[in-house]
Amino acid sequence: MKKAPSFTLPDQTGKNVSLFDYAGKWLIVYFYPKDDTPGCTTEACSFRDEYDYLKERGLNVVGISKDDVKSHAKFAEKYKLNFPLLADPDHTVIEAYGSWGPKKFMGREFLGTRRNTYLINPKGEIVKEYEGVTPKEHVGQILKDFEALESK
């Protein structure tokens, strides 16, 4: 199993959040392209809607994009998001997790954040990687995999 790359980034309130804060806990780190866009809003809202259930299961959630703290604050307030959104404007952490790369939109190719998610165990190891996820079904997939891991 691969060790999760360490990070310390500001959340939507400006408070620094690091991987170390979740030592000994399960953590879902999800990367998304842009605040307040259709797919990203669907994904964020599904994490929001399932947040209490995820917390009951012992799962914490952190979203990361290259948007800044101000953008995250607006996005979190608009959709009443109840988990940290971390700002990585230099995409250092996004790259460390392998979630930065070529993308296509309307026939144009460019570099950007890929919609990937990582399930990290209490030892800080990545136990499951999700690449190019479908925003709507994603939380259900994670829960199913987490329950399978828990029952081992």
N, C-alpha and C positions, 0 to 999 in steps of 0.2 A: 504494500500500500504506500501511496505517495503522501509525504508530509504536506499539509496545506501551507502555501506561502503566507508568511506573516504580513500583517498590515496594521496601520494606524491612520485613520482618515476622519475628517470632521463629518458629523451627521447634520441633519436639517436644522438643528438648533445651534450648530457651531461647536458642539462638544466632541472631543476626540473619542473614537471607538476603535478598539484593536482586537485582533484575533485572540490575544492573551485574555481579554475580558471574558471570553467564553471557554477558557480552559476547564476541562472536566464536564463540559456540557455538549450536547448535540447542537450543530449549527447548520442552517441552510444559508449559503451565500449565493445570491442570484445576481447576475449581471444583465443589464438591460440597456438598449440604445439611447433612449431619450425620454425625459419627463413629459407627461401630459400628451403622449401620442397614443393612438388607439390600442395597439398591441401591448404597450408598456402599461397603460392604464388598466387594461383587462387583467394583466398579470399581477400588478400591484394590488388591485381590488380583490382578486381571488386570495392572495396571501392575507389581506386585511380581514376578509370574511371568514377565513379558516384559522385566524391567528389564535383565538382562545383555545380551539381544539388542538392546534399544534403545540401550544404552550403546555396544555394538560398532558400531552404525550412526551414532554421534555424537549421539544424542538424550538430553537430560537431562529429568528429570521433577520437577515440583513440584505438590503438591496444596494447595489453599487452601479453608478454610471458616471460618465465624464461631466455631467452637469454640475454646476456649482451649488454651494450651500443655499444661496438665495432661491435658485430654481427649485431645489429639493423642498425648501420650506413652503413655497407656494403649492407645489404638487401635493405634498403631505397634507397641507391644510385643506386644499380643495376637495380631496377624496378621503379625508379623515383617516389617513394611514397611521397605523398603531405600532410601527416598527421602524428601526433606523434606516435611513437612506443615506449612504455615504458618498461624498463627493471625491472623485478621482480625476480632476481636470487634466492631469498630465498622463492619464491612463497607465500609470506605473503598475498598480495592483491588477488592473484589467489584463495587462500584458503578462504579468507574473502567473496568472491563472490560465493563460492561453485563450483568453476571450476577446482578443483584439486581432483583427485581420481583415482580409478583403471581403467586401460585400457588394451586392448588386442591387440597384434600385432604379427602376424605369430605364433599364439598359445601360446605366452608368455604373462604372466600378469605382469603388473608393474604400479607404480603410475606416473601420468603425468597430463599435462594440457588438460582439455576437451575443445572442440571447442564450447564455449558458448558465447552468446552475450546478453547484457542488454541495454534496451532503458530507459534512465533516463530523467525525465521531469525537467523543470526549477526549481522546488522546491527540487530537489535532491532525488526524489522517483523513484524506479524502477517500471515502468508501464508495461513493457513487458520483459519476459525472453525467450531466444531461446536456447535450449539445443541440442547439437550434430548436429549443422547445416550443411547443404550441401553448400559448399563454392560458387558454381556457382550461385545458385538462391537466396542466402541469402539477398543481398542488396535490391532486388525487394520485398521480404517478408517484410522487415523492412519498406520500403516506403509505402507499402499497409497498414500496421498496423498504421503507423504514420498518414497517411491521414485519416484513419477511426477515430483515436483519435482526430485529429484536427477538424473533422466535427461534433463532439459531442457538 
